[in-house]
Amino acid sequence: MAIITMFFMFAMISFVTNMAAPFGNIWKNQYSWAGMWGNMMNFLAYLIMGIPAGKLMSRIGYKKTALIALAVGFVGMVVQYLSSLMGADVQTFSVSGQPVMLNFLIYLLGAFVCGFCVCMLNTVVNPMLNLLGGGGNRGNQLIQTGGTLNSLTGTLTPLLVGALIGQVTDRTAMGDVAPLLFIAMGVFAVAFLIICFVAIPEPNRVRPQAGVKDKYSAWSFRHLVLGVIAIFFYVGTEVGIPAELNFYLTDVDGKGTGAAIGGAVAAVYWLLMMVGRAGSAAISGKVSTRTQLTVVSLVAIVLVVVAIILPSSIRISMPGYSVADGFKMFQVPISALFLVLCGLCTSLMWGGIFNLSVEGLGKYTEQASGIFMMMVVGGGVMPLIQNALAGSIGYMGSYWLVVAMLAYILFYALVGSKNVNKDILTE
């Protein structure tokens, strides 16, 4: 029952997180610079809440931390909904002479609050699944299985947002996606009630003793420190690939294929992440985490480089959805296909990096989980940098940043993930 509950919360994480990038199409139409700022605020919360979430879990336990996270998430959705109701005529400041209205700041606040929620949920879900699986390949297997459900909701979110928005126009507003926000509120409320009545164990939880200072900490482990950097780059890669692809397809050739089409094609990326995680869950009992991470890092580098090199004039049919036409095949640059295929590779990276980073940490696992969540801020920072690069060197040129991040992940899989601090007592 505890594993099933963690799987459900894993699915919720992606549902909330993946709203930010497609919502960005609404705000990007009003403010040209604002496309990734909701995403940035969502992930900035990780930087602030990561370590406190780990400490909170050590103090009050997994279940209470999860309940607090769900309550915070409900509030975040309410705040985002309020951005569609108020402040549209109140200017707060200007950027390059362009007025910025209060409703946008309210939306950013809501995205920030939701970031606190998913940070706490991540802090609970990942170490619990790893510990319930006994670490090693089995722990990775449970994380990848939960990640499969995570990818399923990640697939549905941009698809639903794109269908609700349709073609972005000057009249497009947050009110158009209000139904999705109501669904999210309902999911949070139901999840809160369910978890109230579910018995969640507290595996391996060591309460800090007053007046006793440990000479070591999670930071004492080299493979964790390098893994923290790897997760920073990984989340930047995972979010950056489909988010920038969404913008690219919405704005391709200066004409636009529409937010619905861009969102639907980007949703295929998350669908392939679900397929990849399901495949990894099936083989993780026999194939080591390190081997899987090495292979997918190499393949992802090749796919992104090919996408960058191929000219946009070469087109291919990919599935999309519009309110007027329903599901149909749309002509998009062939680069989109190679970027979407990266979903098969990035699908394994989160679970693989987390599993390798906390291997052998024992009593330091909860602290390590908090540190890990803090660095998920990379999912806000790196896509923001990539989006800025896209404005100066083009959408495809910005993907060289993704190649560099994938190269570091490959280094971590080959060298950085080895535990060289086995002399530290962890019991």
C-alpha positions as a printed NumPy array, in Angstrom:
array([[  0.   ,   0.   ,   0.   ],
       [  2.867,   2.384,   0.774],
       [  4.419,   1.702,  -2.642],
       [  1.093,   2.303,  -4.429],
       [  0.647,   5.569,  -2.536],
       [  4.129,   6.717,  -3.515],
       [  3.389,   5.842,  -7.143],
       [  0.273,   8.031,  -7.022],
       [  2.189,  10.977,  -5.585],
       [  4.916,  10.465,  -8.204],
       [  2.225,  10.934, -10.87 ],
       [  1.001,  14.144,  -9.229],
       [  4.481,  15.686,  -9.287],
       [  4.632,  15.675, -13.078],
       [  1.009,  16.785, -13.441],
       [  1.731,  19.969, -11.481],
       [  5.23 ,  20.626, -12.842],
       [  4.314,  20.239, -16.506],
       [  1.663,  22.924, -16.381],
       [  4.269,  25.694, -16.235],
       [  5.83 ,  25.394, -19.717],
       [  2.567,  25.234, -21.743],
       [  1.052,  27.973, -19.553],
       [  4.09 ,  29.957, -20.685],
       [  2.578,  30.162, -24.171],
       [ -0.239,  32.279, -22.716],
       [  2.096,  34.705, -20.973],
       [  4.668,  34.699, -23.799],
       [  1.951,  36.065, -26.064],
       [  1.456,  38.984, -23.665],
       [  5.09 ,  39.48 , -22.636],
       [  7.721,  38.225, -25.088],
       [ 10.229,  37.524, -22.274],
       [  7.822,  35.71 , -19.949],
       [  7.573,  32.24 , -21.516],
       [  9.768,  30.379, -19.018],
       [  9.256,  32.475, -15.898],
       [  6.428,  30.349, -14.498],
       [  8.659,  27.328, -14.932],
       [ 11.519,  29.225, -13.279],
       [  9.414,  30.125, -10.239],
       [  8.238,  26.526,  -9.928],
       [ 11.796,  25.238,  -9.79 ],
       [ 13.194,  28.159,  -7.762],
       [ 11.086,  26.822,  -4.882],
       [ 13.251,  23.687,  -4.902],
       [ 16.351,  25.768,  -4.17 ],
       [ 14.672,  27.311,  -1.127],
       [ 12.713,  24.299,   0.121],
       [ 14.997,  21.351,  -0.704],
       [ 17.062,  21.167,   2.499],
       [ 14.197,  22.31 ,   4.799],
       [ 12.02 ,  19.557,   3.266],
       [ 14.656,  16.958,   4.165],
       [ 14.847,  18.3  ,   7.721],
       [ 11.058,  18.419,   7.968],
       [ 10.827,  14.781,   6.909],
       [ 13.424,  13.791,   9.505],
       [ 11.484,  15.625,  12.203],
       [  7.823,  14.778,  11.47 ],
       [  8.068,  11.782,   9.127],
       [  7.13 ,  10.867,   5.586],
       [  3.338,  10.884,   5.956],
       [  2.949,  14.281,   7.636],
       [  5.379,  15.85 ,   5.167],
       [  3.309,  14.474,   2.278],
       [  0.087,  15.85 ,   3.786],
       [  1.596,  19.302,   4.211],
       [  2.831,  19.155,   0.602],
       [ -0.656,  18.337,  -0.72 ],
       [ -2.23 ,  21.192,   1.249],
       [  0.382,  23.607,  -0.114],
       [ -0.242,  22.349,  -3.65 ],
       [ -3.982,  23.022,  -3.337],
       [ -3.249,  26.6  ,  -2.25 ],
       [ -0.856,  27.05 ,  -5.191],
       [ -3.539,  26.021,  -7.674],
       [ -6.041,  28.413,  -6.102],
       [ -3.55 ,  31.278,  -6.424],
       [ -2.916,  30.461, -10.097],
       [ -6.67 ,  30.452, -10.687],
       [ -6.962,  33.87 ,  -9.03 ],
       [ -4.565,  35.234, -11.663],
       [ -7.337,  34.719, -14.221],
       [ -9.848,  36.701, -12.146],
       [ -8.065,  39.788, -10.895],
       [ -5.423,  42.381, -11.547],
       [ -5.599,  42.451, -15.364],
       [ -5.946,  46.238, -15.354],
       [ -3.366,  46.997, -12.655],
       [  0.155,  47.76 , -13.859],
       [  2.944,  47.016, -11.364],
       [  6.112,  47.81 , -13.347],
       [  7.371,  47.864, -16.926],
       [ 10.002,  45.927, -18.882],
       [ 11.485,  47.748, -21.888],
       [  8.508,  50.078, -21.823],
       [  6.035,  47.177, -21.789],
       [  3.58 ,  47.29 , -18.839],
       [  3.487,  44.231, -16.605],
       [  0.13 ,  43.593, -14.957],
       [ -0.692,  42.315, -11.486],
       [ -2.309,  39.135, -12.789],
       [  1.063,  37.922, -14.087],
       [  2.694,  38.405, -10.67 ],
       [ -0.184,  36.515,  -9.032],
       [  0.38 ,  33.657, -11.483],
       [  4.111,  33.604, -10.665],
       [  3.28 ,  33.461,  -6.953],
       [  1.004,  30.482,  -7.59 ],
       [  3.702,  28.703,  -9.595],
       [  6.169,  29.373,  -6.754],
       [  3.813,  27.918,  -4.138],
       [  3.229,  24.833,  -6.304],
       [  7.004,  24.462,  -6.451],
       [  7.089,  24.069,  -2.657],
       [  4.504,  21.304,  -2.991],
       [  6.311,  19.225,  -5.612],
       [  9.638,  19.705,  -3.84 ],
       [  8.249,  18.188,  -0.635],
       [  6.513,  15.382,  -2.545],
       [  9.76 ,  14.553,  -4.354],
       [ 11.652,  14.571,  -1.061],
       [  9.231,  11.959,   0.302],
       [  8.669,   9.765,  -2.753],
       [ 12.172,   9.075,  -4.059],
       [ 13.979,   7.939,  -0.885],
       [ 10.954,   5.939,   0.277],
       [ 10.719,   3.971,  -2.973],
       [ 14.476,   3.435,  -2.99 ],
       [ 14.459,   2.256,   0.629],
       [ 11.357,   0.082,   0.246],
       [ 13.108,  -1.586,  -2.657],
       [ 16.221,  -2.157,  -0.56 ],
       [ 18.381,   0.174,  -2.674],
       [ 20.471,  -1.121,  -5.571],
       [ 18.789,  -2.365,  -8.737],
       [ 15.511,  -3.137,  -6.95 ],
       [ 15.323,   0.387,  -5.533],
       [ 15.924,   1.801,  -8.998],
       [ 13.235,  -0.521, -10.357],
       [ 10.597,   0.932,  -8.007],
       [ 11.648,   4.503,  -8.817],
       [ 11.422,   3.785, -12.557],
       [  7.976,   2.198, -12.113],
       [  6.764,   5.277, -10.256],
       [  8.421,   7.371, -12.939],
       [  6.308,   5.588, -15.561],
       [  3.15 ,   7.001, -13.959],
       [  4.93 ,  10.331, -13.583],
       [  5.502,  10.374, -17.351],
       [  1.885,   9.434, -18.046],
       [  0.601,  12.568, -16.328],
       [  3.464,  14.51 , -17.897],
       [  2.13 ,  13.42 , -21.28 ],
       [ -1.449,  14.42 , -20.526],
       [ -0.743,  17.876, -19.056],
       [  0.714,  19.687, -22.133],
       [ -1.828,  17.88 , -24.314],
       [ -4.724,  19.12 , -22.173],
       [ -3.327,  22.65 , -21.919],
       [ -2.74 ,  22.799, -25.671],
       [ -6.27 ,  21.555, -26.379],
       [ -7.777,  24.139, -24.005],
       [ -5.711,  27.009, -25.434],
       [ -5.917,  26.074, -29.129],
       [ -4.385,  28.772, -31.314],
       [ -2.729,  31.481, -29.214],
       [ -4.272,  34.889, -29.912],
       [ -4.406,  38.276, -28.225],
       [ -7.552,  37.081, -26.43 ],
       [ -5.935,  33.951, -24.942],
       [ -5.835,  34.144, -21.127],
       [ -5.463,  31.999, -18.   ],
       [ -9.239,  31.706, -17.842],
       [ -9.037,  29.354, -20.831],
       [ -7.221,  26.725, -18.734],
       [ -9.341,  27.161, -15.6  ],
       [-10.899,  23.668, -16.008],
       [ -7.462,  22.078, -15.66 ],
       [ -6.782,  24.099, -12.509],
       [-10.078,  22.911, -11.013],
       [ -9.146,  19.311, -11.83 ],
       [ -5.797,  19.819, -10.082],
       [ -7.499,  21.24 ,  -6.981],
       [ -9.807,  18.238,  -6.849],
       [ -6.908,  15.794,  -7.218],
       [ -5.02 ,  17.453,  -4.358],
       [ -8.082,  17.356,  -2.11 ],
       [ -8.809,  13.682,  -2.828],
       [ -5.141,  12.714,  -2.418],
       [ -5.029,  14.466,   0.958],
       [ -8.019,  12.468,   2.202],
       [ -6.64 ,   9.172,   0.896],
       [ -3.221,   9.602,   2.499],
       [ -4.869,  10.536,   5.808],
       [ -6.18 ,   6.965,   6.014],
       [ -3.203,   5.102,   4.517],
       [ -0.516,   3.674,   6.812],
       [  2.861,   4.848,   5.512],
       [  5.94 ,   3.322,   7.186],
       [  8.892,   5.419,   8.262],
       [ 11.855,   3.349,   6.975],
       [ 15.341,   4.057,   8.232],
       [ 14.362,   7.37 ,   9.836],
       [ 17.003,   8.5  ,  12.326],
       [ 16.034,  11.409,  14.554],
       [ 18.846,  13.89 ,  15.25 ],
       [ 20.049,  13.769,  18.843],
       [ 20.435,  17.034,  20.729],
       [ 24.02 ,  17.918,  21.564],
       [ 25.474,  15.177,  19.37 ],
       [ 27.329,  16.379,  16.285],
       [ 28.277,  13.968,  13.539],
       [ 31.694,  14.684,  12.   ],
       [ 30.319,  13.508,   8.653],
       [ 27.275,  14.456,   6.582],
       [ 25.812,  13.61 ,   3.198],
       [ 28.212,  16.19 ,   1.728],
       [ 31.11 ,  13.952,   2.783],
       [ 30.335,  11.532,  -0.048],
       [ 31.937,  12.434,  -3.377],
       [ 29.449,  10.45 ,  -5.452],
       [ 26.577,  12.389,  -3.867],
       [ 28.197,  15.785,  -4.504],
       [ 28.831,  14.934,  -8.164],
       [ 25.332,  13.425,  -8.367],
       [ 23.815,  16.674,  -7.101],
       [ 25.459,  18.493, -10.025],
       [ 24.262,  15.77 , -12.384],
       [ 20.653,  16.129, -11.21 ],
       [ 20.873,  19.919, -11.653],
       [ 21.841,  19.395, -15.298],
       [ 19.461,  16.489, -15.79 ],
       [ 16.323,  18.374, -14.761],
       [ 17.46 ,  21.289, -16.921],
       [ 17.73 ,  18.833, -19.811],
       [ 14.463,  17.026, -19.136],
       [ 12.472,  20.262, -18.962],
       [ 14.455,  22.236, -21.551],
       [ 14.111,  19.779, -24.441],
       [ 10.273,  19.702, -24.671],
       [  9.731,  23.279, -23.418],
       [ 11.945,  24.87 , -26.066],
       [ 10.537,  22.468, -28.664],
       [  7.043,  23.665, -27.725],
       [  8.078,  27.292, -28.293],
       [  9.869,  26.368, -31.518],
       [  6.868,  24.577, -33.014],
       [  4.489,  27.307, -31.88 ],
       [  6.663,  29.904, -33.599],
       [  8.296,  27.908, -36.443],
       [  9.028,  29.975, -39.568],
       [  7.481,  32.95 , -37.843],
       [  4.004,  31.531, -38.637],
       [  3.314,  29.153, -35.772],
       [  1.72 ,  25.747, -35.755],
       [ -0.363,  26.751, -32.766],
       [  0.021,  26.001, -29.083],
       [ -2.149,  22.903, -29.478],
       [  0.176,  21.395, -32.066],
       [  3.34 ,  22.37 , -30.21 ],
       [  1.889,  21.017, -26.972],
       [  0.771,  17.756, -28.579],
       [  4.142,  17.068, -30.218],
       [  5.952,  17.91 , -26.981],
       [  3.551,  15.545, -25.204],
       [  4.937,  12.689, -27.322],
       [  8.276,  13.331, -25.578],
       [  6.647,  12.674, -22.193],
       [  4.852,   9.649, -23.629],
       [  8.2  ,   8.195, -24.691],
       [  9.539,   8.923, -21.208],
       [  6.751,   6.735, -19.895],
       [  7.73 ,   3.98 , -22.348],
       [ 11.402,   4.275, -21.397],
       [ 10.714,   4.108, -17.673],
       [  8.462,   1.102, -18.105],
       [ 11.235,  -0.609, -20.07 ],
       [ 13.812,   0.271, -17.428],
       [ 11.542,  -1.045, -14.67 ],
       [ 11.359,  -4.356, -16.545],
       [ 15.137,  -4.773, -16.909],
       [ 16.487,  -3.06 , -13.779],
       [ 16.533,  -6.322, -11.859],
       [ 19.212,  -7.626, -14.227],
       [ 20.882,  -4.615, -15.878],
       [ 22.836,  -2.292, -13.582],
       [ 21.829,   1.316, -13.097],
       [ 25.291,   2.511, -14.145],
       [ 25.105,   0.647, -17.47 ],
       [ 21.65 ,   2.024, -18.234],
       [ 22.694,   5.603, -17.446],
       [ 25.816,   5.337, -19.611],
       [ 23.933,   4.038, -22.653],
       [ 21.076,   6.545, -22.562],
       [ 23.46 ,   9.495, -22.05 ],
       [ 25.423,   8.531, -25.166],
       [ 22.322,   7.995, -27.277],
       [ 20.777,  11.292, -26.122],
       [ 23.898,  13.228, -27.118],
       [ 23.749,  11.708, -30.614],
       [ 20.02 ,  12.484, -31.   ],
       [ 20.37 ,  16.137, -29.948],
       [ 23.4  ,  16.747, -32.173],
       [ 21.534,  15.286, -35.166],
       [ 18.524,  17.519, -34.367],
       [ 20.757,  20.588, -34.31 ],
       [ 22.474,  19.765, -37.616],
       [ 19.392,  18.878, -39.696],
       [ 17.846,  21.847, -41.564],
       [ 14.325,  22.976, -40.642],
       [ 13.286,  22.703, -44.296],
       [ 13.141,  18.903, -43.954],
       [  9.666,  18.072, -42.698],
       [  8.001,  15.014, -41.208],
       [  4.466,  14.154, -40.139],
       [  3.849,  13.935, -36.401],
       [  0.602,  13.626, -34.432],
       [ -1.045,  16.752, -33.063],
       [ -4.394,  18.003, -31.823],
       [ -6.398,  21.149, -32.487],
       [ -9.894,  22.119, -31.373],
       [-10.983,  22.608, -34.98 ],
       [ -9.507,  19.448, -36.516],
       [ -9.105,  17.043, -33.583],
       [ -6.241,  14.55 , -33.807],
       [ -4.391,  14.583, -37.116],
       [ -0.896,  14.472, -38.567],
       [  0.924,  17.795, -38.88 ],
       [  4.042,  18.684, -40.838],
       [  6.87 ,  19.765, -38.513],
       [ 10.674,  20.06 , -38.896],
       [ 12.362,  16.65 , -38.668],
       [ 14.477,  17.95 , -35.773],
       [ 11.339,  17.652, -33.642],
       [ 11.371,  13.871, -34.132],
       [ 14.936,  13.476, -32.831],
       [ 14.274,  15.748, -29.859],
       [ 11.114,  13.857, -28.987],
       [ 13.034,  10.552, -29.14 ],
       [ 15.264,  11.915, -26.365],
       [ 12.371,  11.156, -24.048],
       [ 13.354,   7.493, -24.215],
       [ 16.773,   8.454, -22.858],
       [ 15.935,  11.096, -20.267],
       [ 13.315,   8.731, -18.84 ],
       [ 15.989,   6.664, -17.091],
       [ 18.172,   9.495, -15.857],
       [ 16.296,  10.761, -12.804],
       [ 15.951,   7.361, -11.159],
       [ 19.448,   6.321, -12.226],
       [ 21.197,   9.411, -10.865],
       [ 19.217,   9.384,  -7.618],
       [ 19.802,   5.667,  -7.094],
       [ 23.565,   5.932,  -7.675],
       [ 23.907,   9.1  ,  -5.592],
       [ 22.308,   7.735,  -2.419],
       [ 23.813,   4.253,  -2.684],
       [ 25.566,   3.385,   0.576],
       [ 24.472,   6.554,   2.434],
       [ 22.387,   4.803,   5.102],
       [ 21.409,   7.282,   7.817],
       [ 22.426,  10.201,   5.601],
       [ 19.789,   9.333,   2.967],
       [ 17.138,  11.825,   4.179],
       [ 19.636,  14.676,   4.283],
       [ 20.845,  13.679,   0.822],
       [ 17.271,  13.673,  -0.493],
       [ 16.771,  17.244,   0.694],
       [ 20.017,  18.332,  -0.971],
       [ 18.944,  16.54 ,  -4.125],
       [ 15.61 ,  18.347,  -4.229],
       [ 17.318,  21.693,  -3.731],
       [ 19.268,  21.199,  -6.956],
       [ 16.141,  20.414,  -8.963],
       [ 16.164,  24.2  ,  -9.387],
       [ 18.21 ,  23.359, -12.481],
       [ 14.875,  22.686, -14.185],
       [ 14.148,  26.405, -13.876],
       [ 17.621,  27.879, -14.327],
       [ 18.909,  25.929, -17.338],
       [ 15.738,  26.206, -19.506],
       [ 15.722,  29.941, -18.755],
       [ 19.326,  30.18 , -19.996],
       [ 18.456,  28.015, -22.991],
       [ 15.493,  30.234, -23.802],
       [ 17.762,  33.294, -23.641],
       [ 20.225,  31.558, -25.987],
       [ 17.361,  30.771, -28.364],
       [ 16.679,  34.472, -28.643],
       [ 20.247,  35.184, -29.764],
       [ 21.44 ,  32.088, -31.656],
       [ 18.146,  30.437, -32.591],
       [ 16.032,  27.635, -31.17 ],
       [ 18.195,  24.794, -32.491],
       [ 21.456,  26.52 , -31.58 ],
       [ 20.288,  26.691, -27.961],
       [ 20.374,  22.889, -27.791],
       [ 24.198,  22.901, -27.663],
       [ 23.668,  23.741, -23.987],
       [ 21.699,  20.49 , -23.674],
       [ 24.569,  18.576, -25.296],
       [ 26.99 ,  19.966, -22.707],
       [ 24.7  ,  18.938, -19.835],
       [ 24.3  ,  15.439, -21.247],
       [ 28.082,  15.14 , -21.53 ],
       [ 28.4  ,  15.764, -17.783],
       [ 25.754,  13.127, -17.035],
       [ 27.768,  10.665, -19.132],
       [ 30.864,  11.537, -17.071],
       [ 28.899,  10.903, -13.879],
       [ 27.72 ,   7.506, -15.091],
       [ 31.246,   6.413, -16.04 ],
       [ 33.351,   7.942, -13.257],
       [ 31.565,  10.212, -10.79 ],
       [ 29.026,   7.706,  -9.48 ],
       [ 31.591,   5.416,  -7.822],
       [ 31.476,   5.495,  -4.001],
       [ 35.016,   6.275,  -2.855],
       [ 33.99 ,   6.992,   0.76 ],
       [ 33.123,   3.509,   1.974],
       [ 35.15 ,   4.074,   5.146],
       [ 32.41 ,   6.367,   6.558],
       [ 30.023,   4.548,   8.92 ],
       [ 26.423,   4.992,   7.77 ],
       [ 24.468,   2.935,  10.338]])
